Amino acid sequence: MSREKKQSFMGGVTIMAISTIFVKICGALYKIPLNNILGEKGVTHFMSAYNIYAVLLTLSTTGLPLALSKLISEAHSTNRRTQIRRCFYTAMALFVILGIAGSAVMFFFAEELAAMMNNSLAYWPIKALSISVVCVSIMCAYRGFAQGRQNMVPTAVSQFIEAFFKMVVGLPLAWYFIHLGKSLEIGAAGAILGVSAGSVLAMLYMIFNYRKNRGPILWGTDVPQSYGTIVKRLLGLGIPITIGQASMSILNLLDQAIILGQLQDVLGLTEDAAAGLCGQYTFSSTLFNLPAAFLPAVTVSLIPAISVAVVRQNHGEVNRIVSTSFRLIAALAIPAGVGLSVLAGPILLMLYPSKQQTAVAATYHLHMLGIASIFVCIMLLTNSIMQAHGKVKLPIYTMILGGVVKVAINYMLVGNPDINIKGAPIGTLACYGLVALVNLAIVHRLLEEKPNYFFIFSKPVIASAAMGAAAWASHGLLSGVIGGSYMKNSLCTLCAVGIAVVVYLILVIALRMITKADLKMIPHGDKLAKLLHVR
């Protein structure tokens, strides 16, 4: 890799990392107030529609943009401009067809989809979200074109537009409809319209950016591959990735449908009461997803490095990069999960002041989901390592295994009147814990030089346990001294979090958990090493 290309790659990595952080911040600023506005029942209607949308969107857009970017990149590297044009137009036709099909399913079969989710009140949220599928499908074609030319800026900007307008349009509409006295499902539909508005505006930006910058890029004298060949290559590359990614979306869809079905069919609850209980679990899921949401900002520069080392058959380099990636993820994911679990109640009460009863009920769920989030991060990292070794189907199989366990546990426990909704996080923890352990075993067998898992994970576990104890003790002490009102309790929680972070950073340095070489693997790692005094 030339110096210029390496700089271009690292610049793209930095752009995507920054974009990811901003998108996730906007997502949190959207979801947390939305939970306060809609409450546990309204959030259940929202998630019923969103889980369907996520499956259709994953099937139509997840693997194909990556496949397109690969084809564009190959053609761009050899200056085959006619090939670039034909790849892009062929992919765009596929994206439009899939997008229209997905939108049509959501719009014309909203009633049937809501019934499938055991939640008839999700009808209007599903309809409100239908336009997003075709918009995001078209937008992803433009993203694949830009990424194939190593230009990450359009993708980053469009992601931010999506997240920002989802927040600034969806939240006011949800609040306005509820303020007018409309039903919770209409409020959820208002929030969903924010998602649709964000996708429409992001699509228009990508179209404008493409038309402004395409110039002479698409015009050349080379002989392109046939349309059929390009379609086969797009599908051959995209389908395995799509199946792997869709498994999580399908799992979430089945999860909610089974939970609502068991609460209604077995326990005899009304649709409204079942939505309320399911909403308690959903409240905690927002925080459960946070640690994994920031994972791409770390792995985006690690996984390409693994792929290069694998191609060169440099087993020592593969082992070094894999061990480094494990140490970085362990150092970030384990304390985040432990912190969420230990301070579950105080954090939920701080974030959801207008829904305190629901926050208290959701505390039990987050105790378990905090630990489960650690296994999700390990699963995602090991999935990427397997894919870098060309084992693209193995993550699909392990996810199916975990999904079967999750569905079985939820079916049995949620239908038990003594457990009901409290069985949902147990199924989630069992699912991701099993998948993470199986993935770790597979990665261990794949590598010529075996990673020392005890050495990798022992120090972060010890440091996180000490951090968790410090967080629990400091919150208890501060609550006894200054606790009382909402503001005082929130101050106690923030102080406990701050103390936990300081304790953990001290232990990171004292136990030498991360080296300077490790931090060099991520964007601006040198500056971070200097800031933390890591050698």
C-alpha positions as MATLAB code, in Angstrom:
seq = 'MSREKKQSFMGGVTIMAISTIFVKICGALYKIPLNNILGEKGVTHFMSAYNIYAVLLTLSTTGLPLALSKLISEAHSTNRRTQIRRCFYTAMALFVILGIAGSAVMFFFAEELAAMMNNSLAYWPIKALSISVVCVSIMCAYRGFAQGRQNMVPTAVSQFIEAFFKMVVGLPLAWYFIHLGKSLEIGAAGAILGVSAGSVLAMLYMIFNYRKNRGPILWGTDVPQSYGTIVKRLLGLGIPITIGQASMSILNLLDQAIILGQLQDVLGLTEDAAAGLCGQYTFSSTLFNLPAAFLPAVTVSLIPAISVAVVRQNHGEVNRIVSTSFRLIAALAIPAGVGLSVLAGPILLMLYPSKQQTAVAATYHLHMLGIASIFVCIMLLTNSIMQAHGKVKLPIYTMILGGVVKVAINYMLVGNPDINIKGAPIGTLACYGLVALVNLAIVHRLLEEKPNYFFIFSKPVIASAAMGAAAWASHGLLSGVIGGSYMKNSLCTLCAVGIAVVVYLILVIALRMITKADLKMIPHGDKLAKLLHVR';
ca = [
       0.000    0.000    0.000;
       1.467    3.343   -1.016;
       1.832    6.158    1.450;
      -0.922    8.108   -0.312;
      -3.350    5.173   -0.312;
      -2.592    4.438    3.335;
      -3.295    8.040    4.239;
      -6.504    7.903    2.224;
      -7.545    4.706    3.994;
      -6.832    6.080    7.469;
      -8.628    9.284    6.551;
     -11.675    7.223    5.597;
     -11.430    5.262    8.814;
     -11.335    8.455   10.858;
     -14.286    9.941    8.988;
     -16.398    6.812    9.520;
     -15.396    6.587   13.180;
     -16.394   10.210   13.817;
     -19.628    9.733   11.867;
     -20.454    6.615   13.880;
     -20.009    8.480   17.144;
     -22.228   11.377   16.050;
     -24.883    9.027   14.669;
     -25.000    7.053   17.908;
     -25.221   10.235   19.975;
     -28.156   11.393   17.825;
     -29.689    7.942   18.196;
     -29.489    8.130   21.987;
     -30.887   11.680   21.983;
     -33.774   10.355   19.905;
     -34.545    7.072   21.638;
     -34.292    8.114   25.294;
     -36.672   11.116   25.061;
     -38.938    9.034   22.822;
     -39.260    6.408   25.551;
     -40.250    9.166   27.964;
     -42.869   10.472   25.522;
     -44.422    7.176   24.444;
     -43.951    5.050   27.550;
     -43.647    1.278   27.552;
     -46.779    0.626   25.443;
     -46.062    3.207   22.754;
     -42.458    2.045   22.467;
     -43.693   -1.508   21.857;
     -45.792   -0.269   18.903;
     -42.768    1.659   17.607;
     -40.452   -1.357   17.868;
     -42.983   -3.684   16.237;
     -42.809   -1.536   13.100;
     -39.077   -0.885   13.346;
     -38.153   -4.565   13.695;
     -40.080   -5.380   10.510;
     -38.380   -2.461    8.752;
     -34.970   -3.644    9.943;
     -35.466   -7.104    8.440;
     -36.669   -5.804    5.058;
     -33.931   -3.183    4.997;
     -31.243   -5.717    5.855;
     -32.426   -8.093    3.141;
     -32.440   -5.343    0.511;
     -29.405   -3.229    1.382;
     -26.882   -4.843    3.744;
     -24.735   -7.076    1.559;
     -25.217   -5.451   -1.841;
     -23.606   -2.061   -1.024;
     -20.467   -3.869    0.192;
     -20.475   -6.048   -2.912;
     -20.940   -3.003   -5.144;
     -18.121   -1.123   -3.404;
     -15.816   -4.097   -4.023;
     -16.679   -4.233   -7.745;
     -16.332   -0.462   -8.095;
     -13.018   -0.541   -6.230;
     -11.641   -3.241   -8.559;
     -12.684   -1.318  -11.661;
     -11.463    2.003  -10.239;
      -8.010    0.584   -9.471;
      -7.557   -0.320  -13.168;
      -9.275    2.825  -14.483;
     -12.081    0.813  -16.160;
     -14.629    3.606  -16.238;
     -17.190    1.863  -18.435;
     -17.106   -1.088  -16.048;
     -17.738    1.297  -13.150;
     -20.764    2.740  -14.951;
     -22.245   -0.654  -15.764;
     -21.678   -1.973  -12.213;
     -23.355    1.078  -10.739;
     -26.373    1.068  -13.063;
     -26.861   -2.689  -12.646;
     -26.691   -2.405   -8.880;
     -29.036    0.581   -8.888;
     -31.651   -1.439  -10.787;
     -31.392   -4.236   -8.208;
     -31.618   -1.780   -5.321;
     -34.678   -0.036   -6.733;
     -36.512   -3.335   -7.344;
     -35.750   -4.639   -3.851;
     -36.578   -1.306   -2.253;
     -39.930   -0.959   -4.013;
     -40.784   -4.543   -3.055;
     -39.933   -3.901    0.602;
     -41.896   -0.655    0.737;
     -44.893   -2.269   -0.955;
     -44.919   -5.123    1.553;
     -44.915   -2.692    4.485;
     -47.560   -0.386    2.989;
     -50.049   -2.846    1.503;
     -49.675   -5.601    4.096;
     -49.402   -3.453    7.226;
     -52.403   -5.140    8.839;
     -51.046   -8.637    8.208;
     -47.578   -7.676    9.453;
     -49.036   -6.171   12.631;
     -51.011   -9.374   13.207;
     -47.837  -11.407   12.675;
     -46.224   -9.360   15.456;
     -49.225  -10.038   17.728;
     -49.696   -6.271   17.922;
     -52.549   -4.893   15.804;
     -51.825   -1.373   17.079;
     -48.556   -1.321   15.099;
     -50.595   -0.801   11.888;
     -50.019    2.954   11.510;
     -46.337    2.905   12.548;
     -45.695    0.211    9.920;
     -47.394    2.284    7.197;
     -45.530    5.431    8.243;
     -42.195    3.644    7.880;
     -42.845    1.982    4.513;
     -41.393    4.767    2.335;
     -38.027    4.460    4.108;
     -37.178    1.070    2.604;
     -37.038    2.255   -1.020;
     -35.291    5.522   -0.062;
     -32.546    3.762    1.876;
     -32.185    1.165   -0.896;
     -31.510    3.885   -3.487;
     -29.225    5.729   -1.092;
     -27.171    2.583   -0.463;
     -26.403    2.245   -4.163;
     -24.849    5.705   -4.111;
     -22.996    4.831   -0.897;
     -21.541    1.705   -2.504;
     -20.397    3.769   -5.497;
     -18.665    6.346   -3.275;
     -17.075    3.779   -0.973;
     -15.764    1.824   -3.946;
     -13.818    4.940   -4.913;
     -12.502    5.207   -1.323;
     -14.610    8.282   -0.642;
     -16.216    7.867    2.786;
     -17.440   11.452    3.171;
     -20.816   11.065    1.367;
     -21.676    7.976    3.418;
     -20.706    9.683    6.665;
     -22.699   12.824    5.849;
     -25.775   10.868    4.752;
     -25.694    8.792    7.941;
     -25.597   11.953   10.007;
     -28.487   13.483    8.025;
     -30.548   10.351    8.644;
     -29.893   10.361   12.378;
     -30.255   14.120   12.851;
     -33.563   14.553   11.034;
     -34.959   11.392   12.602;
     -34.419   13.170   15.896;
     -35.536   16.708   15.024;
     -38.634   15.591   13.081;
     -39.674   12.436   14.923;
     -39.504   13.672   18.512;
     -41.590   16.834   17.993;
     -44.218   14.910   16.001;
     -44.488   12.203   18.665;
     -44.818   14.838   21.411;
     -47.330   16.867   19.375;
     -49.626   13.915   18.676;
     -49.571   12.769   22.294;
     -50.109   16.385   23.440;
     -53.202   16.547   21.210;
     -54.567   13.508   22.996;
     -53.993   11.083   20.129;
     -53.475    7.391   20.895;
     -50.036    5.923   21.603;
     -49.878    4.143   18.249;
     -50.402    7.486   16.478;
     -47.640    8.990   18.615;
     -45.410    6.072   17.593;
     -46.325    6.704   13.942;
     -45.263   10.342   14.389;
     -41.905    9.215   15.729;
     -41.578    6.837   12.774;
     -42.219    9.698   10.345;
     -38.944   11.168   11.623;
     -37.150    8.039   10.421;
     -38.830    8.376    7.025;
     -37.968   12.085    6.790;
     -34.326   11.361    7.599;
     -34.083    8.654    4.944;
     -35.702   10.834    2.263;
     -33.369   13.773    2.956;
     -30.285   11.549    3.134;
     -31.246    9.975   -0.211;
     -31.642   13.408   -1.824;
     -28.221   14.430   -0.502;
     -26.601   11.319   -1.993;
     -28.249   11.960   -5.374;
     -27.071   15.599   -5.316;
     -23.538   14.609   -4.302;
     -23.338   12.001   -7.053;
     -24.543   14.353   -9.770;
     -22.205   17.097   -8.585;
     -19.050   14.992   -8.455;
     -19.437   12.259  -11.064;
     -17.797   14.366  -13.824;
     -15.873   12.193  -16.299;
     -15.652    9.278  -13.836;
     -18.143    7.069  -15.647;
     -16.971    7.525  -19.226;
     -14.233    5.338  -20.682;
     -13.332    3.096  -23.621;
     -12.909   -0.231  -21.821;
     -15.194   -3.213  -22.531;
     -17.333   -3.942  -19.453;
     -18.560   -7.292  -18.192;
     -22.054   -8.380  -19.187;
     -25.031   -7.409  -17.039;
     -25.597  -11.053  -16.133;
     -22.014  -11.494  -14.941;
     -22.217   -8.366  -12.808;
     -25.510   -9.476  -11.276;
     -24.010  -12.882  -10.430;
     -20.982  -11.252   -8.821;
     -23.112   -8.806   -6.842;
     -25.362  -11.567   -5.530;
     -22.487  -13.972   -4.938;
     -20.669  -11.452   -2.773;
     -23.721   -9.832   -1.204;
     -25.979  -12.743   -0.249;
     -23.689  -14.379    2.366;
     -23.129  -11.019    4.067;
     -26.846  -10.241    3.908;
     -27.816  -13.564    5.474;
     -25.308  -13.072    8.281;
     -26.537   -9.575    9.056;
     -30.212  -10.434    8.601;
     -30.008  -13.163   11.231;
     -29.852  -10.586   14.036;
     -32.737   -8.548   12.615;
     -34.857  -11.658   12.106;
     -33.991  -12.782   15.627;
     -35.191   -9.467   17.083;
     -38.389   -9.740   15.034;
     -39.105  -13.276   16.244;
     -38.160  -12.314   19.774;
     -40.796   -9.594   20.063;
     -43.462  -11.611   18.244;
     -42.941  -14.617   20.536;
     -42.895  -12.483   23.682;
     -46.143  -10.721   22.793;
     -47.701  -13.987   21.641;
     -46.845  -15.881   24.838;
     -48.043  -13.042   27.054;
     -51.391  -12.969   25.244;
     -52.012  -16.567   24.196;
     -50.602  -18.431   27.196;
     -50.938  -15.956   30.071;
     -54.210  -14.494   28.793;
     -53.144  -10.838   28.914;
     -54.832   -8.254   26.741;
     -52.908   -6.781   23.814;
     -52.514   -3.528   25.746;
     -51.216   -5.213   28.908;
     -48.806   -7.384   26.911;
     -47.462   -4.287   25.154;
     -46.845   -2.695   28.551;
     -44.791   -5.647   29.822;
     -42.866   -5.959   26.559;
     -42.112   -2.241   26.777;
     -40.274   -2.761   30.077;
     -37.864   -5.068   28.277;
     -37.589   -2.625   25.351;
     -36.650    0.258   27.687;
     -33.545   -1.624   28.808;
     -32.717   -2.729   25.245;
     -31.834    0.850   24.271;
     -28.898    0.852   26.684;
     -28.068   -2.790   25.961;
     -27.301   -1.886   22.333;
     -24.988    1.039   23.169;
     -21.647   -0.784   23.767;
     -21.917   -2.723   20.487;
     -22.986    0.430   18.616;
     -19.519    1.931   19.030;
     -17.687   -1.257   18.032;
     -17.360   -0.395   14.303;
     -15.331    2.711   15.201;
     -12.673    0.329   16.576;
     -12.910   -2.704   14.266;
     -13.114   -0.749   11.008;
      -9.302   -0.372   10.908;
      -8.507   -3.746   12.486;
     -10.352   -6.136   10.179;
      -8.781   -4.945    6.878;
      -5.388   -5.408    8.518;
      -6.306   -9.006    9.404;
      -7.424   -9.663    5.816;
      -4.114   -8.426    4.393;
      -2.098  -10.555    6.828;
      -4.213  -13.625    5.995;
      -3.620  -13.161    2.258;
       0.138  -12.868    2.882;
       0.020  -15.958    5.147;
       1.840  -13.972    7.813;
       0.591  -15.991   10.796;
       2.576  -13.986   13.329;
       1.028  -10.744   12.100;
      -2.460  -12.292   12.131;
      -1.969  -13.390   15.733;
      -0.673   -9.966   16.753;
      -3.579   -8.113   15.175;
      -6.198  -10.547   16.503;
      -4.767  -10.381   20.033;
      -4.666   -6.597   19.848;
      -8.284   -6.406   18.662;
      -9.386   -8.733   21.468;
      -7.560   -6.662   24.091;
      -9.075   -3.412   22.822;
     -12.608   -4.807   22.703;
     -12.245   -6.491   26.097;
     -10.951   -3.257   27.604;
     -13.957   -1.340   26.254;
     -16.853   -3.817   26.284;
     -16.371   -5.522   29.661;
     -16.376   -2.336   31.794;
     -19.265   -0.904   29.771;
     -21.353   -4.038   30.357;
     -20.441   -4.268   34.037;
     -21.224   -0.581   34.546;
     -24.656   -0.916   32.926;
     -25.422   -3.964   35.066;
     -24.237   -2.535   38.398;
     -25.841    0.898   37.967;
     -28.890   -0.319   36.013;
     -31.495    1.163   38.356;
     -29.893    4.603   38.903;
     -29.154    5.023   35.179;
     -32.682    4.110   34.092;
     -34.244    6.408   36.708;
     -31.987    9.241   35.557;
     -32.824    8.758   31.861;
     -36.581    8.201   32.252;
     -37.853   10.634   34.894;
     -41.385   10.737   33.468;
     -41.676    6.919   33.439;
     -40.188    6.000   36.793;
     -42.348    2.923   37.375;
     -41.286    1.515   34.027;
     -37.646    2.391   34.779;
     -37.819    0.480   38.058;
     -39.401   -2.527   36.311;
     -36.747   -2.398   33.563;
     -33.904   -2.520   36.102;
     -34.095   -6.310   36.349;
     -33.735   -6.594   32.560;
     -30.719   -4.293   32.353;
     -28.911   -6.188   35.138;
     -28.770   -9.153   32.756;
     -28.590   -7.296   29.450;
     -25.559   -5.332   30.654;
     -23.612   -8.584   30.910;
     -25.144   -9.824   27.638;
     -23.810   -6.717   25.855;
     -20.255   -7.944   26.535;
     -20.961  -11.167   24.663;
     -22.538   -9.225   21.773;
     -19.301   -7.245   21.323;
     -17.211  -10.429   21.405;
     -19.597  -12.032   18.908;
     -19.331   -9.123   16.470;
     -15.547   -9.058   16.672;
     -15.180  -12.816   16.190;
     -17.648  -12.657   13.284;
     -15.388  -10.127   11.584;
     -12.292  -12.254   12.218;
     -13.968  -15.285   10.654;
     -15.075  -13.212    7.654;
     -11.522  -11.880    7.252;
     -10.399  -15.523    6.985;
     -13.005  -16.177    4.286;
     -15.313  -18.145    6.584;
     -18.383  -16.033    5.798;
     -20.911  -18.788    6.528;
     -19.709  -19.733   10.012;
     -21.159  -16.596   11.704;
     -24.517  -17.448   10.123;
     -24.490  -20.946   11.601;
     -23.483  -19.811   15.090;
     -26.123  -17.083   15.066;
     -28.780  -19.605   14.052;
     -27.667  -21.799   16.963;
     -27.980  -18.894   19.383;
     -31.305  -17.888   17.871;
     -32.770  -21.341   18.413;
     -31.695  -21.227   22.070;
     -33.140  -17.727   22.513;
     -36.479  -18.598   20.932;
     -36.769  -21.810   22.958;
     -35.978  -20.111   26.272;
     -38.325  -17.215   25.592;
     -41.098  -19.594   24.567;
     -40.758  -21.577   27.790;
     -40.020  -18.855   30.323;
     -42.201  -15.985   29.063;
     -45.141  -18.387   28.995;
     -44.544  -19.265   32.656;
     -46.854  -17.082   34.809;
     -44.265  -16.944   37.612;
     -41.601  -15.575   35.257;
     -43.372  -13.996   32.225;
     -41.450  -11.016   30.807;
     -38.474  -11.656   33.110;
     -37.644  -14.637   30.911;
     -36.795  -12.375   27.932;
     -33.375  -11.131   29.153;
     -32.476  -14.671   30.246;
     -32.991  -15.840   26.664;
     -30.937  -12.934   25.331;
     -28.050  -13.601   27.722;
     -28.050  -17.328   26.918;
     -28.171  -16.651   23.165;
     -25.264  -14.237   22.907;
     -23.227  -15.984   25.589;
     -23.421  -19.250   23.663;
     -22.647  -17.618   20.300;
     -19.648  -15.741   21.741;
     -18.185  -18.902   23.303;
     -18.661  -20.975   20.140;
     -17.133  -18.168   18.036;
     -14.118  -17.959   20.353;
     -13.575  -21.699   19.944;
     -13.809  -21.409   16.139;
     -11.351  -18.491   16.018;
      -8.961  -20.472   18.218;
      -9.037  -23.349   15.695;
      -8.684  -21.005   12.688;
      -5.476  -19.331   13.824;
      -2.085  -20.961   13.371;
      -0.805  -19.177   16.474;
      -3.450  -19.603   19.164;
      -4.567  -16.528   21.159;
      -4.235  -16.789   24.945;
      -7.793  -15.996   26.003;
      -6.998  -16.153   29.724;
      -4.260  -13.548   29.318;
      -6.477  -11.389   27.091;
      -9.600  -11.352   29.266;
      -8.361  -11.824   32.852;
      -7.068   -8.303   33.428;
     -10.143   -6.519   31.993;
     -12.405   -8.781   34.094;
     -10.455   -8.004   37.276;
     -10.350   -4.263   36.526;
     -14.049   -4.184   35.608;
     -15.023   -6.043   38.792;
     -13.097   -3.494   40.864;
     -14.656   -0.662   38.863;
     -18.144   -2.114   39.381;
     -17.562   -2.386   43.121;
     -16.380    1.231   43.207;
     -19.452    2.367   41.247;
     -21.861    0.465   43.506;
     -20.212    1.625   46.744;
     -19.833    5.266   45.688;
     -23.443    5.498   44.521;
     -24.712    3.988   47.741;
     -22.594    6.349   49.832;
     -23.486    9.451   47.835;
     -27.194    8.582   47.817;
     -27.159    8.351   51.609;
     -25.488   11.755   51.900;
     -27.015   13.929   49.157;
     -29.785   11.800   47.582;
     -33.432   12.819   47.598;
     -34.817   14.679   44.605;
     -34.469   13.644   40.964;
     -31.634   16.122   40.400;
     -29.748   14.947   43.479;
     -30.128   11.290   42.566;
     -28.975   12.043   39.021;
     -25.949   13.862   40.423;
     -25.162   10.804   42.555;
     -25.371    8.585   39.482;
     -23.127   10.819   37.367;
     -20.579   11.068   40.180;
     -20.595    7.278   40.583;
     -20.021    6.864   36.846;
     -17.175    9.391   36.973;
     -15.544    7.616   39.916;
     -15.882    4.277   38.113;
     -14.202    5.667   34.984;
     -11.288    7.082   36.983;
     -10.821    3.824   38.891;
     -10.870    1.838   35.670;
      -8.394    4.095   33.845;
      -5.991    3.832   36.767;
      -6.258    0.058   36.664;
      -5.770   -0.011   32.872;
      -2.438    1.752   33.311;
      -1.443   -0.090   36.493;
      -2.168   -3.540   35.048;
      -0.711   -2.585   31.629;
      -3.818   -3.847   29.885;
      -3.242   -1.821   26.697;
       0.073   -1.097   25.009;
       1.043    1.778   22.769;
       1.254   -0.673   19.865;
      -2.364   -1.669   20.500;
      -3.579    1.917   20.407;
      -1.745    2.546   17.137;
      -4.247    0.203   15.499;
      -7.059    2.746   15.892;
      -7.350    6.282   14.450;
      -5.287    8.827   16.435;
      -4.096    6.082   18.764;
      -0.761    7.848   19.307;
      -2.514   10.856   20.797;
      -4.657    8.628   22.994;
      -1.564    6.752   24.211;
       0.097   10.043   25.089;
      -3.016   11.269   26.898;
      -3.239    8.066   28.981;
       0.547    7.834   29.457;
       0.572    4.369   27.879;
       3.979    3.042   26.830;
];
